[in-house]
Structure formats: C-alpha cells, structure tokens
Amino acid sequence: MRKILIVEDEDRLRELVFLYFKKEGFSVIEASNGREALDKIEANKLDLIILDVMIPEIDGFSLCKKIRKNSDVPIIIITAKTEEEDKILGFELGADEYVTKPFSPKVLVARAKNLLKRAEGSVRGNVSKYEYENLVIDYASYEVKVNGKMISLSPKEYDLLLLLVKNKNKVLTREIILDSIWGYDYFGDLRTVDTHIKKLRNKLGESAKYIKTIIRAGYKFEVK
C-alpha cells in the first residue's frame, strides 16, 4: 500500500484530502506544521508528500528544500499563491507538481497517481533499456546507472532524461521541453528547464557529457 504524507494546517481541507486518498486505497498520515512533518518524514518510508506552502513552524518551501537534501520522494506543492515566481521557486527547490487553491480533491488524487506512476516506472515506452557506454537507463526497473552505480533521480529529472534520450541527436527547444514535461497548462518560466538540466547533469556526473547546450536553441542528447 502506498503511503503518503499530507502537510496542511487547515484542518477541514486536510481532513477532506485525507478522506479522498483513503478512499483510493492509500495509507495516509498527516501533519499540521513543518516541524511535525519533518518528524513524520524521518519516521516513515513515504511514497509521496503533499505539501502546503503556508504552514507554521517551517514553511513549505523551506521544508521542500530540507527534504530534497536527503530524499527524492515525489512532492506536490499546494498553495493559494498564483504568482509565477512562487511556482518557479517551488520547482527549483525540487517540487514535482504544483496545485493552486482552490482545487478539486479528485484532480489532486489523479495528479498524485500519475506522479507515482512515473516515479515507479509504470509509464514506459517500447524500449526496455538504453545504454550509452557508462550510462544505462533501465525501463523495467526504473533504474539509471553510471559506471554501474545507481543514481537517484526525481520523477521530473527522469522524465527529462528520457525525453532527451528518445530524441537523441535532435535539438529540443526549452519550450518543447517545458510543454512535454510540465504540460501545456504550466505557466512557469523557461528557467525551470535550465534548473532541472543543471540538477540532472550534476547527478549524471561524467555521463552529463551527452547533454549538450545548443546556444540560442535548447538542449540535445548527443551520441555518435
């Protein structure tokens, strides 16, 4: 059973979201502030965190940053803010999805399920494995290895790597990448793409050589 943590200080909203996820068969734990959430993150093996930004003790953005220091668990950020800069900040800190209040609990559950499918490798193409010298991307096990060593990627980083690999030697503009990974309804900045490319390169180490920056165009996964 998938276990999720709901971090929300509005009791009625937290209870409503709890009920919807419980109905869908999730194991759900709750926290009403950032400090309580940290304790529960340390005490539980989680599959997903739903995190409100405006929470007491430790705000959602700060908590997201702390989580990402030690974990790549999928994170959905919830906020009443609609400013573009706030959304960009959330993604730069490592959030995988962004939901703005007011929202439909059914939509939140659907997004959570989709995010978990990506994180667990349920969304796969016809190819089971990609191999480029020291880089191996295994669809069947949702594993990415460099020199035989497993590296941990967030769902967005994994999707980004696959998008580049599936379009090897083809230049993808930032606009195409943004639409493909974040969706047409995402109104964020193109800097989101650059931020995730930077994180992906850092994790790939020497295999980052395959990801080329094409000046005034975008990025491509280049192999000869």
Secondary structure, 3 states (H helix, E strand, C coil): CCEEEEECCCHHHHHHHHHHHHHCCCEEEEECCHHHHHHHHHHCCCCEEEEECCCCCCCHHHHHHHHHHHCCCCEEEEECCCCHHHHHHHHHCCCCEEEECCCCHHHHHHHHHHHHHHHCCCCCCCCCEEEECCEEEECCCCEEEECCEEECCCHHHHHHHHHHHHCCCCCEEHHHHHHHHHCCCCCCCCHHHHHHHHHHHHHHHHHHHHEEEECCCEEEECCC
